[in-house]
Amino acid sequence: MLDIALQNKAKSLIVPSARGNVPPFMVMDVMAAAARIEASGGHVIHMEVGQPAAPAPQTAIAAARAALDLGKIDYTAAVGIPSLRRRIARHYSDAYGAEIDPARIVVTTGSSGAFVLAFLSAFEPGDRVAITSPGYPPYRHILRALGCEPVLIETTSATRHALTGEMLLEAHRKTPLKGVLIASPANPTGTMMTREAMADLIAAADSAGIRFISDEIYHGLDYAFPAVTAAELSSDAIIINSFSKYFCMTGWRVGWIVVPEALARSVETLQQNLSISVPTLSQVAAEAAFDGRAEMDVIKHTYEENRRILIEGLPKVGLTEFLPADGAFYLYADISKFNPDSFEFAKEMLQQAHVAATPGMDFDPFHGKSFVRFSYSRSTQEIAEAVERIARWLGK
Ligand SMILES: Cc1ncc(COP(=O)(O)O)c(C=O)c1O
């Protein structure tokens, strides 16, 4: 028989490290159940997946094809292809009237890659970083994996689900914070921060020496009012963005980060060591994507119509409570009057109406059991059909 020490040693080889043991996405269970229904011939309307149904802009695909025909795909500079960085800087000037030095722009492996670079360059292990609840789950999982402590602050309808300067400072007074991360438009709620709300939060963060990080991945998909970039309000903020959503390029894995000057070299050396550079073909395609905005705006109008159908249709089937669906392609609805458990609600809706949506527990450990996230990034025909199916299922 092995002695205890040897047994413990062997055990340590078969379990992941505590920080590597991050929770899975519940949405994956919904997707697996949907796949089973489809395998037996059912037609599921996928409102659980947070990605565009449309392909990348034709300009991006053509540029990638041309680069591929040349055959040689080399590493690029760690910070990205210079012309792409300049093109991103021009985007800030064109879209927001904000002047950004291309030297502050680093191309990343989607915004997911940008989070890792941002957190590593800005925070030490043990640092506390405020995020909102509901919120995008990988924020807290990545922070934890890197040894930081995510501090969840609940948002409510009292502030249109925005984190305020007062809420931030109250949490900071209890135990000091080193950072705060927000998204506008947000996932899962689709809510957006007004310019005043964003300015108030940045001012509070600055006054307390709290690093401000703005996830702007859903910019370009704003319906209620124009989204504000933190770049307009602060040169100390870290701004994260991606080609995944507005440009429909999820699988290309390309995004960017705007870093304050003081962090630029650290982000560059981290990227050199962690990934050398972002896939070259994706960078070439991303640069050309900016010339495909007209095509992407047509898709945005589809989302706008889908949003209208949901906002008008869901109350008719009894789903009267949802957060202001200002942007992105999400609507976050309170389903608690039908079922106390959103996972059970989503499961039954999938099995009986063949409509897949994501239970809120993925996004909100406090109140997620009462909410379901509907993604409306599909065709308008599918979204209209989904509302009809839900109506029949709920007997309306
Ligand atoms: C709020 C938010 N941030 C970041 C991401 C990550 O996107 P990507 O790494 O594809 O840029 C997502 C993806 O759904 C998201 O919803």
The ligand as a Gaussian input file, in Angstrom:
#p B3LYP/6-31G(d) Opt

LIG

0 1
 C      -19.368000      41.953000     -21.925000
 C      -18.433000      41.073000     -22.696000
 N      -17.115000      41.336000     -22.652000
 C      -16.238000      40.550000     -23.304000
 C      -16.632000      39.453000     -24.041000
 C      -15.591000      38.607000     -24.715000
 O      -15.592000      38.746000     -26.087000
 P      -14.370000      38.527000     -27.063000
 O      -13.258000      37.883000     -26.312000
 O      -14.905000      37.673000     -28.152000
 O      -13.957000      39.874000     -27.558000
 C      -17.997000      39.160000     -24.130000
 C      -18.466000      37.988000     -24.899000
 O      -19.605000      37.640000     -24.925000
 C      -18.912000      39.992000     -23.434000
 O      -20.230000      39.763000     -23.460000

